Amino acid sequence: MQTQTLNDYTYMVLSQNDQLNQDVGEVLDNVFGLRKVQNSMTDIESFNDGHVDIALIDKESYNSNELDNWNSKNDSHTKLILIVDELSRMKAVGSDKVFAFVSKSTLQNQLLTTVSRLIVDIELERLRLQQSELYHKEVFVKGESTFYRLVLEDVDYIEAYGNYIKIHYSNGKWSIGNCSISAIEEKLRNDKFCRIHRSYMVRLDRVDNFNSLNLEINKNILPIGRNYKKNFESHLIKL
């Protein structure tokens, strides 16, 4: 797993107060070593949520309607910090489930603890995402006597083979796994693979064409079972 260093994290400040921007920079630049990315110092609409880990917003620079719009549009993983005059007023502006709050009177001390906590949160979210992505890329399948790693990107389709499965790869090769097709279906229950027949499970992005009776993958014609047809077509719509 790739290690994330502090200067890989990014932040931006949305404020019309130059002194506030400088005070924030002294903590995030000089203490944490975070990297500042900014399209505008004042325009809340310029926020680029694809490249910002932490966004700090000065409450005095924006009215409640603008902050409400921000809340409704922020569906990214960016962590939001709202800078207010007094923490006792924070319930009047937004939800503490959306914003973390810091007070101007104790800005630098509070930023140290708040940003540290948010960075931990970001790391945990990234770790969960990496584990989820890995889970959907590889599984272990039992062979005759040992388990071997099955790289899902290499698989075109899986065929029931008695009490075993026959795994067909995009390079034309195949291998045998010591499990049932129902057992492998449980492991591959995601939007990339779909059961199309009691004897077949396919990787959806490898389907070349299909009709009401069968489909083609890499010049192989596979039957579509009547009981599986509706589910198969609904999965294709998601692609």
Number of C-alpha atoms within 10 A of each C-alpha: 6 5 7 10 9 13 13 11 19 20 21 27 26 25 22 16 14 9 10 17 17 12 14 17 21 14 18 22 17 10 10 16 17 21 18 17 17 18 14 14 16 18 13 19 12 12 21 15 16 9 16 20 22 23 22 21 23 21 18 14 15 16 10 13 11 12 17 13 12 17 15 9 11 14 9 12 15 19 21 23 23 22 25 20 16 13 13 9 10 20 10 8 16 16 13 13 7 15 19 17 23 24 19 17 12 11 18 18 12 15 20 14 11 15 18 12 11 18 16 11 13 17 13 12 13 14 13 12 12 14 13 11 11 11 13 18 15 16 16 14 18 15 15 10 7 9 13 12 10 16 13 18 13 15 20 24 26 26 20 20 17 11 10 16 24 20 20 18 18 14 10 9 9 14 11 18 23 19 19 17 23 15 11 18 16 9 14 21 12 11 14 19 22 23 24 23 20 16 19 21 25 23 20 19 13 16 17 12 10 15 10 11 11 15 18 15 19 14 9 11 12 20 17 23 18 12 11 14 17 12 12 20 14 10 15 14 7 8 9
